[in-house]
Amino acid sequence: MAEAKHERSIGELFSELASETTTLVRQELQLAKVELGHKAAKVGKHVGLIAVGGAVTHAGVLAVVAAVILLVGQLIPVWLSALIVGGVLLGVGYMLSQHELSELKNLDAVPRATVETLKQDKEWAKEQLR
């Protein structure tokens, strides 16, 4: 019986190869989906933090505007307090936004594990056809 297994026809061998290749491609697609999902989650996090940085910067602009209004309108020392707070908020917002933009630019969007296994699969398929 074991001897009969070794004497399969070319058609049977190609059928098995096609079946295994289909299974392999499905598994590779699933791996790509998982890997891209993880990368999308990282991108989403950084985009959310960029929005937070923008909101903080906006609050800083509002504080600076309030300081200017108070300065011109009343010319009392309260404006100095608003100006300092506004300046600090602008600085923090700017730094946060720049940091997150830098992180976003450095993200690697290529599904490296999938690319590597596809290379291995190519080599495996070459071996099977020899």
Z-matrix of the N, CA and C atoms (Angstrom, degrees):
N
C 1 1.445
C 2 1.529 1 110.97
N 3 1.329 2 117.14 1 -42.53
C 4 1.462 3 121.14 2 179.96
C 5 1.518 4 110.64 3 -63.90
N 6 1.353 5 116.02 4 -31.94
C 7 1.450 6 120.00 5 179.56
C 8 1.525 7 111.46 6 -66.97
N 9 1.314 8 117.46 7 -33.95
C 10 1.460 9 122.06 8 -179.45
C 11 1.529 10 111.13 9 -67.92
N 12 1.296 11 116.22 10 -31.40
C 13 1.474 12 120.37 11 179.30
C 14 1.526 13 111.21 12 -64.10
N 15 1.317 14 117.08 13 -35.01
C 16 1.463 15 120.89 14 -177.48
C 17 1.526 16 111.47 15 -75.70
N 18 1.302 17 117.87 16 -14.48
C 19 1.459 18 121.37 17 -176.78
C 20 1.522 19 111.13 18 -108.12
N 21 1.305 20 115.89 19 49.52
C 22 1.465 21 120.01 20 178.33
C 23 1.519 22 109.11 21 -78.64
N 24 1.328 23 115.07 22 152.36
C 25 1.467 24 119.78 23 -179.58
C 26 1.523 25 110.46 24 -76.34
N 27 1.315 26 114.58 25 163.38
C 28 1.466 27 121.05 26 177.91
C 29 1.530 28 109.29 27 -59.51
N 30 1.316 29 117.06 28 -39.88
C 31 1.463 30 121.54 29 179.55
C 32 1.514 31 111.38 30 -61.02
N 33 1.343 32 116.07 31 -42.47
C 34 1.465 33 119.77 32 178.70
C 35 1.530 34 110.86 33 -66.01
N 36 1.321 35 116.09 34 -40.94
C 37 1.460 36 120.11 35 179.09
C 38 1.529 37 111.39 36 -63.30
N 39 1.336 38 116.92 37 -44.38
C 40 1.463 39 120.03 38 178.29
C 41 1.517 40 111.62 39 -66.51
N 42 1.316 41 116.63 40 -35.95
C 43 1.466 42 120.49 41 177.26
C 44 1.527 43 110.39 42 -63.42
N 45 1.330 44 116.09 43 -44.15
C 46 1.466 45 120.09 44 178.34
C 47 1.525 46 110.58 45 -65.31
N 48 1.331 47 116.39 46 -41.43
C 49 1.465 48 120.56 47 178.77
C 50 1.529 49 110.59 48 -62.00
N 51 1.313 50 117.14 49 -42.77
C 52 1.469 51 121.02 50 179.38
C 53 1.527 52 110.07 51 -63.72
N 54 1.315 53 116.04 52 -42.12
C 55 1.466 54 120.10 53 -179.98
C 56 1.528 55 110.84 54 -64.32
N 57 1.315 56 116.86 55 -46.57
C 58 1.461 57 120.69 56 179.81
C 59 1.532 58 111.62 57 -66.45
N 60 1.324 59 116.60 58 -36.45
C 61 1.461 60 120.51 59 177.99
C 62 1.527 61 110.41 60 -65.49
N 63 1.332 62 116.53 61 -41.85
C 64 1.468 63 120.37 62 177.58
C 65 1.522 64 110.60 63 -61.26
N 66 1.326 65 116.84 64 -44.80
C 67 1.465 66 120.95 65 178.26
C 68 1.520 67 110.09 66 -61.55
N 69 1.302 68 116.67 67 -43.61
C 70 1.460 69 121.64 68 -179.76
C 71 1.525 70 111.70 69 -62.34
N 72 1.321 71 116.92 70 -44.60
C 73 1.466 72 120.74 71 179.60
C 74 1.528 73 109.84 72 -62.57
N 75 1.322 74 117.80 73 -42.09
C 76 1.468 75 121.08 74 177.78
C 77 1.531 76 110.63 75 -60.61
N 78 1.314 77 116.33 76 -43.79
C 79 1.463 78 119.71 77 179.26
C 80 1.522 79 111.43 78 -65.03
N 81 1.321 80 117.18 79 -38.40
C 82 1.462 81 120.77 80 178.44
C 83 1.523 82 110.76 81 -65.61
N 84 1.330 83 116.70 82 -40.29
C 85 1.464 84 119.92 83 177.55
C 86 1.520 85 110.77 84 -63.97
N 87 1.316 86 117.20 85 -39.96
C 88 1.465 87 120.36 86 177.94
C 89 1.534 88 110.25 87 -63.97
N 90 1.317 89 117.26 88 -42.40
C 91 1.465 90 121.20 89 176.98
C 92 1.529 91 110.88 90 -60.72
N 93 1.325 92 116.63 91 -43.16
C 94 1.465 93 120.61 92 179.41
C 95 1.524 94 110.53 93 -62.51
N 96 1.336 95 117.47 94 -41.32
C 97 1.470 96 120.71 95 178.86
C 98 1.523 97 110.76 96 -61.23
N 99 1.321 98 116.73 97 -45.27
C 100 1.460 99 120.79 98 -179.33
C 101 1.527 100 110.69 99 -63.95
N 102 1.322 101 115.95 100 -46.66
C 103 1.461 102 120.16 101 -177.98
C 104 1.531 103 111.31 102 -64.40
N 105 1.324 104 117.29 103 -43.81
C 106 1.461 105 120.23 104 179.16
C 107 1.525 106 111.21 105 -67.32
N 108 1.334 107 117.06 106 -31.89
C 109 1.463 108 120.86 107 176.09
C 110 1.518 109 111.39 108 -62.29
N 111 1.327 110 116.28 109 -42.93
C 112 1.469 111 120.38 110 177.87
C 113 1.530 112 110.93 111 -63.81
N 114 1.321 113 116.43 112 -43.00
C 115 1.458 114 119.93 113 -179.80
C 116 1.533 115 110.82 114 -67.00
N 117 1.333 116 117.47 115 -37.87
C 118 1.466 117 120.90 116 178.00
C 119 1.528 118 110.62 117 -63.75
N 120 1.319 119 116.98 118 -37.07
C 121 1.464 120 120.27 119 178.33
C 122 1.530 121 110.38 120 -63.29
N 123 1.330 122 117.13 121 -41.05
C 124 1.472 123 120.54 122 178.04
C 125 1.527 124 110.51 123 -64.08
N 126 1.329 125 116.61 124 -43.45
C 127 1.467 126 120.47 125 178.92
C 128 1.524 127 109.74 126 -60.86
N 129 1.338 128 116.62 127 -44.18
C 130 1.461 129 121.00 128 179.32
C 131 1.517 130 112.23 129 -59.24
N 132 1.322 131 116.52 130 -41.02
C 133 1.464 132 120.91 131 178.80
C 134 1.522 133 110.81 132 -61.30
N 135 1.325 134 116.29 133 -47.26
C 136 1.464 135 120.17 134 -178.13
C 137 1.532 136 111.16 135 -67.09
N 138 1.322 137 117.30 136 -38.26
C 139 1.461 138 119.92 137 178.17
C 140 1.528 139 109.75 138 -64.11
N 141 1.325 140 116.87 139 -40.70
C 142 1.470 141 120.51 140 176.99
C 143 1.514 142 112.27 141 -61.41
N 144 1.324 143 116.75 142 -42.32
C 145 1.461 144 120.33 143 179.12
C 146 1.529 145 111.99 144 -70.18
N 147 1.331 146 117.69 145 -30.11
C 148 1.468 147 120.43 146 173.77
C 149 1.524 148 109.09 147 -64.48
N 150 1.324 149 116.67 148 -41.34
C 151 1.469 150 120.53 149 177.79
C 152 1.525 151 110.79 150 -62.10
N 153 1.337 152 116.37 151 -40.58
C 154 1.470 153 120.02 152 177.14
C 155 1.527 154 109.53 153 -62.23
N 156 1.312 155 117.31 154 -43.47
C 157 1.465 156 121.03 155 177.22
C 158 1.520 157 111.47 156 -59.66
N 159 1.335 158 116.66 157 -40.86
C 160 1.458 159 120.57 158 177.19
C 161 1.526 160 111.87 159 -63.97
N 162 1.337 161 116.75 160 -39.79
C 163 1.463 162 120.65 161 179.25
C 164 1.529 163 110.99 162 -65.93
N 165 1.327 164 116.38 163 -41.57
C 166 1.472 165 120.18 164 178.10
C 167 1.528 166 109.91 165 -64.12
N 168 1.325 167 116.77 166 -41.83
C 169 1.460 168 120.78 167 177.77
C 170 1.536 169 110.80 168 -62.17
N 171 1.318 170 115.75 169 -41.08
C 172 1.466 171 120.49 170 178.18
C 173 1.527 172 110.21 171 -61.65
N 174 1.318 173 117.22 172 -43.30
C 175 1.462 174 120.73 173 177.16
C 176 1.527 175 110.13 174 -60.54
N 177 1.319 176 116.78 175 -38.57
C 178 1.465 177 120.85 176 177.54
C 179 1.524 178 111.97 177 -63.76
N 180 1.309 179 116.46 178 -42.36
C 181 1.461 180 120.36 179 178.07
C 182 1.529 181 109.93 180 -61.99
N 183 1.330 182 116.34 181 -42.82
C 184 1.471 183 119.60 182 178.42
C 185 1.525 184 111.57 183 -61.92
N 186 1.326 185 116.91 184 -39.70
C 187 1.463 186 120.13 185 178.81
C 188 1.525 187 111.22 186 -66.18
N 189 1.341 188 117.25 187 -39.81
C 190 1.468 189 120.41 188 178.05
C 191 1.527 190 110.12 189 -65.10
N 192 1.316 191 116.28 190 -42.01
C 193 1.468 192 119.91 191 177.29
C 194 1.529 193 109.89 192 -61.07
N 195 1.328 194 116.61 193 -44.20
C 196 1.471 195 120.08 194 178.21
C 197 1.526 196 110.26 195 -60.78
N 198 1.330 197 117.38 196 -38.55
C 199 1.469 198 120.61 197 179.30
C 200 1.520 199 111.04 198 -64.73
N 201 1.311 200 116.25 199 -42.41
C 202 1.465 201 119.64 200 179.77
C 203 1.531 202 110.26 201 -64.89
N 204 1.327 203 115.71 202 -42.89
C 205 1.470 204 119.69 203 178.69
C 206 1.528 205 110.64 204 -61.03
N 207 1.324 206 116.29 205 -46.18
C 208 1.469 207 119.64 206 179.37
C 209 1.528 208 111.53 207 -64.00
N 210 1.308 209 116.41 208 -38.75
C 211 1.475 210 120.29 209 179.69
C 212 1.526 211 111.14 210 -62.64
N 213 1.283 212 114.31 211 -51.33
C 214 1.457 213 118.50 212 -177.34
C 215 1.534 214 110.56 213 -69.86
N 216 1.312 215 117.80 214 -43.02
C 217 1.454 216 122.32 215 -174.18
C 218 1.513 217 114.70 216 -73.02
N 219 1.295 218 118.25 217 -37.01
C 220 1.463 219 118.82 218 -173.70
C 221 1.519 220 114.51 219 -125.68
N 222 1.285 221 116.94 220 -20.90
C 223 1.463 222 122.37 221 -178.59
C 224 1.536 223 112.31 222 49.88
N 225 1.342 224 113.59 223 53.13
C 226 1.474 225 120.01 224 176.59
C 227 1.521 226 107.92 225 -122.79
N 228 1.328 227 118.34 226 163.03
C 229 1.463 228 122.04 227 -175.39
C 230 1.534 229 115.85 228 -64.01
N 231 1.302 230 119.05 229 -10.80
C 232 1.472 231 120.45 230 179.01
C 233 1.528 232 110.82 231 -59.48
N 234 1.290 233 117.46 232 -30.95
C 235 1.458 234 120.42 233 -179.79
C 236 1.517 235 111.87 234 -60.38
N 237 1.315 236 117.23 235 -34.39
C 238 1.458 237 120.90 236 -178.59
C 239 1.528 238 110.23 237 -63.84
N 240 1.310 239 115.48 238 -40.60
C 241 1.464 240 119.68 239 177.26
C 242 1.535 241 110.81 240 -62.33
N 243 1.313 242 116.44 241 -47.62
C 244 1.471 243 120.03 242 179.71
C 245 1.526 244 111.24 243 -63.53
N 246 1.316 245 117.11 244 -36.79
C 247 1.464 246 120.79 245 179.48
C 248 1.527 247 111.33 246 -66.32
N 249 1.314 248 117.32 247 -41.99
C 250 1.473 249 121.01 248 178.54
C 251 1.521 250 110.70 249 -63.95
N 252 1.348 251 116.43 250 -47.78
C 253 1.467 252 120.12 251 179.61
C 254 1.527 253 110.51 252 -61.27
N 255 1.311 254 116.25 253 -43.75
C 256 1.471 255 120.07 254 178.73
C 257 1.515 256 112.14 255 -61.36
N 258 1.324 257 115.94 256 -43.44
C 259 1.470 258 119.92 257 178.94
C 260 1.523 259 112.50 258 -62.72
N 261 1.327 260 115.82 259 -42.01
C 262 1.469 261 119.62 260 178.16
C 263 1.533 262 110.51 261 -63.56
N 264 1.344 263 116.45 262 -44.82
C 265 1.467 264 119.58 263 179.19
C 266 1.528 265 111.90 264 -62.85
N 267 1.318 266 116.19 265 -40.03
C 268 1.462 267 118.94 266 176.69
C 269 1.530 268 111.22 267 -61.43
N 270 1.323 269 116.14 268 -44.85
C 271 1.465 270 119.95 269 179.90
C 272 1.519 271 112.38 270 -62.54
N 273 1.325 272 116.75 271 -46.34
C 274 1.470 273 120.60 272 179.96
C 275 1.522 274 110.32 273 -63.50
N 276 1.316 275 117.23 274 -45.58
C 277 1.466 276 120.69 275 179.62
C 278 1.508 277 112.68 276 -61.52
N 279 1.310 278 116.06 277 -42.73
C 280 1.461 279 120.75 278 179.39
C 281 1.531 280 110.64 279 -63.34
N 282 1.320 281 116.50 280 -47.46
C 283 1.471 282 120.06 281 -179.27
C 284 1.527 283 110.87 282 -62.09
N 285 1.324 284 118.17 283 -43.50
C 286 1.455 285 121.83 284 179.67
C 287 1.521 286 110.85 285 -62.34
N 288 1.325 287 116.80 286 -46.41
C 289 1.462 288 120.51 287 179.81
C 290 1.522 289 111.55 288 -62.40
N 291 1.324 290 117.60 289 -44.38
C 292 1.466 291 120.84 290 -179.33
C 293 1.528 292 111.49 291 -65.39
N 294 1.325 293 116.27 292 -40.48
C 295 1.465 294 119.99 293 178.89
C 296 1.521 295 110.93 294 -62.42
N 297 1.314 296 116.81 295 -45.99
C 298 1.464 297 119.87 296 -177.76
C 299 1.526 298 111.92 297 -70.69
N 300 1.323 299 118.18 298 -34.86
C 301 1.465 300 120.03 299 174.41
C 302 1.523 301 110.55 300 -62.87
N 303 1.310 302 116.57 301 -40.81
C 304 1.464 303 121.18 302 177.35
C 305 1.525 304 110.69 303 -62.62
N 306 1.336 305 116.72 304 -44.50
C 307 1.468 306 120.61 305 178.23
C 308 1.526 307 110.95 306 -61.84
N 309 1.308 308 116.58 307 -40.96
C 310 1.461 309 121.43 308 -179.28
C 311 1.524 310 110.93 309 -64.79
N 312 1.332 311 116.97 310 -40.02
C 313 1.464 312 120.96 311 178.66
C 314 1.523 313 111.49 312 -67.09
N 315 1.321 314 117.90 313 -28.68
C 316 1.463 315 121.78 314 -177.17
C 317 1.528 316 113.49 315 -87.04
N 318 1.329 317 117.93 316 -5.08
C 319 1.459 318 119.54 317 179.39
C 320 1.523 319 109.98 318 -68.11
N 321 1.303 320 116.01 319 138.67
C 322 1.454 321 122.13 320 178.46
C 323 1.522 322 107.88 321 -95.53
N 324 1.329 323 117.05 322 108.77
C 325 1.465 324 121.14 323 -175.65
C 326 1.529 325 113.16 324 -86.41
N 327 1.325 326 118.11 325 -4.93
C 328 1.464 327 121.10 326 -179.07
C 329 1.519 328 109.32 327 -79.57
N 330 1.344 329 117.66 328 129.94
C 331 1.469 330 119.89 329 177.09
C 332 1.529 331 110.37 330 -74.38
N 333 1.324 332 116.49 331 84.74
C 334 1.470 333 122.37 332 -172.38
C 335 1.528 334 113.17 333 -59.80
N 336 1.322 335 117.84 334 -42.19
C 337 1.465 336 120.14 335 -179.06
C 338 1.524 337 110.45 336 -62.53
N 339 1.319 338 117.24 337 -40.19
C 340 1.462 339 121.07 338 179.57
C 341 1.523 340 110.55 339 -66.26
N 342 1.324 341 117.30 340 -43.78
C 343 1.464 342 120.93 341 179.34
C 344 1.527 343 109.86 342 -60.39
N 345 1.335 344 116.16 343 -43.60
C 346 1.465 345 120.16 344 -179.47
C 347 1.526 346 111.30 345 -63.92
N 348 1.320 347 117.44 346 -45.05
C 349 1.469 348 118.79 347 -179.27
C 350 1.518 349 111.33 348 -69.60
N 351 1.338 350 118.07 349 -29.47
C 352 1.471 351 119.48 350 175.37
C 353 1.524 352 110.59 351 -65.95
N 354 1.325 353 116.87 352 -36.89
C 355 1.470 354 119.86 353 175.81
C 356 1.528 355 110.44 354 -63.57
N 357 1.342 356 115.45 355 -42.66
C 358 1.462 357 119.81 356 178.42
C 359 1.530 358 110.52 357 -64.52
N 360 1.321 359 116.42 358 -39.25
C 361 1.466 360 120.86 359 179.29
C 362 1.519 361 111.18 360 -64.46
N 363 1.320 362 116.75 361 -37.75
C 364 1.460 363 121.51 362 178.17
C 365 1.524 364 109.70 363 -62.21
N 366 1.326 365 116.26 364 -45.17
C 367 1.465 366 120.80 365 178.19
C 368 1.527 367 110.84 366 -63.62
N 369 1.334 368 116.55 367 -41.16
C 370 1.467 369 120.72 368 179.46
C 371 1.532 370 109.74 369 -62.10
N 372 1.345 371 116.71 370 -44.03
C 373 1.469 372 120.07 371 -178.82
C 374 1.524 373 110.24 372 -64.29
N 375 1.340 374 117.77 373 -38.02
C 376 1.464 375 120.65 374 177.51
C 377 1.531 376 110.26 375 -61.66
N 378 1.346 377 115.22 376 -42.24
C 379 1.470 378 119.85 377 179.36
C 380 1.531 379 111.15 378 -63.09
N 381 1.322 380 115.88 379 -38.53
C 382 1.457 381 119.91 380 -177.97
C 383 1.528 382 112.14 381 -67.91
N 384 1.314 383 117.10 382 -28.93
C 385 1.459 384 121.57 383 -178.02
C 386 1.523 385 112.64 384 -85.26
N 387 1.322 386 117.55 385 -8.09
C 388 1.481 387 120.77 386 179.50
C 389 1.492 388 111.18 387 -77.83
